Structure formats: C-alpha cells, structure tokens
Amino acid sequence: MSKPTLLVVEDEARIRKFLRVSLEANGYAVLEARLGEDGLRMCAEHDPELLILDLGLPDVEGMQVLKRLREWSDLPVIVLSVRAAEAEKVAVLDLGANDYVTKPFGVSELLARIRVLLRNRNPDVQPQFLQSDGLSVDLLSREVMRDGVPVHLARKEYALLCLLLAHPGRVLTHKHILTEIWGAERSEETHYLRVLVRQLRLKLGDDPSSPRYIHTAQGVGYRLAPGTD
C-alpha cells in the first residue's frame, strides 16, 4: 500500500525540514512548497491526501490560498499559524479549513490531528450509521443509541448530533453550525446554538465540565471527541 501523501506549504525552510523529517518518520510521503501559488498548483497536479498550510506566505496570503482551493477541492486542510486570536481561527475555519494548529506545536498532537482527518476522508462512501464512543445513529431509521440505550431527540437536536458525528474531532464554528441547522439568516444567533447544545448534552448525559462527547472550543464553536468505534 502506498504511503499517504501530504503537502506542506510553508515559507520557512527550517519548519518545512522539521515537518518533512517528522512526517516521513511516521510513514507519510511529503511534498513541499514555499509559495502559495506553487502549493495550489501542486494540489491540482499531485492530488495529496492532506494539506498543511501556513498563513504567512510571501506571495499569497494563506487565507486566500484556502479560499481559492475550496472553489474546486474538498482536500483536508490543517492550518499552521502563529496567529492565536479567536477571530482569526473562526475566519479560517469558516473559509473551509478542517483544523487550526497554533505555532509552536507538538508533533504528537499534529500527527493525531492528521490521523483523524485521513481516517474520516472517504467521500465515496455513504454510511448508514454514524458512530463514536458508544453513540450510534442509524441514518435510515433516524434511531439514536447511547451505550445500547435509545435516546429520543427533537429534530434540531438530531441534526446537530449528526453534524458533529459526521466530523469527529473537527471544530465546527458557531456560524457553520447555525447555517447548517437554521439557515444563513440565523448564522449570527449564537444563543440559539447554546440552548440547543445544552439540550443535547442533557439528553446524552454529557457533563459540560468534563464532556465525553461535545467539547467547547471557547469563542469558536464545538467539536465531537473522536471515539474508538
């Protein structure tokens, strides 16, 4: 079986070398680009499994690279950046990034995030079940089970759970969730979402202070902890 190919678009040679050595040591093939334009071209020519993208590129802003990529590709993207502001993270995730890692970062954490994205990338398969850590949703019957016990959810609670289960480990922004569930006209009504998350947590028996399922990315959104199922 061929190695998964990852593309690193980063202008600092020192970081590119560090990533290449670390990723190759963990079984990945690595392509490199210093410029955003080269990165876009390589995405088209080489069809990598995942893109690791820096925001501070010398020719094209990384957010512009992401925006242009999303016009034609659903390639998983992890953004690496020194920019730690919540507004920056929200903007990047809303543009279509799958994850955001702040520099400096640990290799083990980055590798774990890569594994989650690669494990969940299979656009040709339409599953009947969504599952994670004792949770199971039958998309045909709309039956929800937690540790083998039926859970009765309202329509929007069910929609939120399915949305989170479809992207385990990925932070979904408030705006993204609101748009998916209520529509674009309610994309800023975060109080709707807070109430819905509270109701869903209650029915799942999920303690917000020590969540098993729904984790809060403060000021950004929510993510479902990836389970072992």
N, C-alpha and C positions, 0 to 999 in steps of 0.2 A: 504494500500500500504506500502511495507517495506521501511525502510529508506535506502538511498544510502550509500554504504559502502566505506569509504576512508581509505587508508593505509598510515600511516606516518612512514617513515624510517628516523630516526634522532637519533644521539648518545647522545645528551644532554637531560637528564631526565627532566630538567626544561622546555625546549622548547616543548618536547613531551607532558608534562602535560598541558602546556598552550594551545597547539593546540587541544588536546583531549577535554578539557573543552569548548573551544570556538566553536569547530565544533559540539560537541554534543548539545550545547545550541542552535545551529541553525539547528537542525533536521537531523544530519548525524550520522551514526554509524561509529566508529573509531577503526581500528586495529593499533597496534604499533609494531615496530621492531627497535632494536638498531643497528643491524649489516646488512650489505648489503646482505650477503648470506641468512639470515633469511627473508629479505624483498623479495628476488627473490622467495624463497620457498612459502611464503605467497601469493604472486601474483598468483602462479600456483594453490595453494590449495583453496584459498578463492575467487578468481576472483573479486577483488574490482572494483568499478566504476572509481576510480581515485587514483593515487599515488602521494604523496607529498614526495620529495626525497631531502635529504641533500647531498652535495658533499663530505664533510669531514667526512667520516665514518672510524671507527677504523680498519676494516678488509679488505674491498674492496673499492677502490676509487669510488665515486658516478658515475662518468662518465663511469666507467667500468660496473657498475650495469645497467646503462641506455643502454649501447651498447649491453649487453647480453639480456636484456629484449626485445629489439627491434628485436632480432633474431626470436622471436616467438609470440610477442604480440603488439597490437596497443593501449594498455591501455593509456589513457591520463595521462601525467606526468607534474607536476609543480615542478621545481627545486627551492629549497630554499638555498641560499648561501650568505656568507659574501663577496664572491669574486665579485667585481663590474667591473672588466676590460671588455672592449668590446670584446676582443679576446676570453675571457672565455665564455661570453654569446653566441657568434657566434658558438663556438665549441660545446657547449651543445645543442643549437637549431639544429645545423646540424646533431647531433647524434640522434635527434628524440624527444627531449623534446618539449612539447607544449607551455610551458611558463616558465619564469625565474623571480623569485622574490628575490630581494636583502634584506638581513637582515641588520638592523631591518626593520620590515614591519608592516603595519597596518592590523588588522583583517578584516576590511570592504573591503579593496582592495583585500585581498586574497579570501574572500568569493565571491566577484564579479567575480574574475577570475575562481573560481571553478564552479560557476553557468554557465558561458559562455561555458566552456568545457563540462560540463554534458549536457547542452541543445543541443549542436551540435553533441553529440555522438549517432549515430544510424546507424551503418554500414549496416544494412539490408535494409534500405530504399533508393531507388534511385529516387530522386525527379525530377520532370520535370522542376520546377522553382527554381532558386536561388534568394533570396530576402533580402534586407536590406535597411531600411530607405529611401524608395522611389525608390530604384533601383530594377529592376526585369529583370532576364534573363530567357528566355524560351529555355531550352537546346535542345528541339526538332526542333524548328524553327530558333534558334540562334538569336531571336529578343531581343534587349535590350531596356528597357524603363527607363526613369528617370522622376519621378513625372508625369507619364502618357504620356510623350513625347518620341517618338522614338529617339534613339541615334545610329548613324551609326559608327561602329568601324571596323578598319582593323583587319586582322586575329590575329596578336600578341597582339593587344590591347584587343581583345575579350578574348584571352587565359589568359592574366594577370588578367582581371576583374573576370573571372570565378574562377581562382585560389584563389584570395583574398576572393571572396564571399563564397567559399567552406570552408574557415577557418576564419570566422569573429572573430575579437578580438585577433587572434593569430599572433604573429610576425613571418613572413616568411623571412628567411635570404636571402641576395643577392644571395648566392650560390645556395640555394634551388630553387629560382625563375628562375635564369638563366638556371639551369639544366633542369627544367621542360619545359621551353619555347624554349630554344635554343639548349639544349643538353649538356652533360658533357664537351664537348670540348670547350664550351664558358662559363664555370662556373666561371671564374675569370674576365670576361669582363664587369665590373660594369658600364662602360659608356653606353653600350647598354641599360641597365636597366634604367639608369637615363633619357635617351631620351624617352624611352617607357612610363615611369611613367609621365613625363611631358606632353606627347601627350594625354595620357588617362585622366589626370586631366583636361586638356584643354577641351576635349570633354564632360566631366561630369560637367563642370562648377565648379570645385573643387579648391578653393583658397588654395595654399600650405602654406600660412602664417596662415590660420585659416581653416583647412580642415574639410569638412563634411564627407568625405569618406576615403581617403587614407592618413594615418598618417605615418610619417617617424620615425623609430627607429634609431637615428643617429649612423652611422657606423655599423649598424647591418642589417637592412632590412626595410620592410614595413608591415603594418597591416591595415585591413579594420575595421573601427569603427563599432562595433556591433550595429545594429539598433533595432527598436521595432517591425518590421514586423513579 
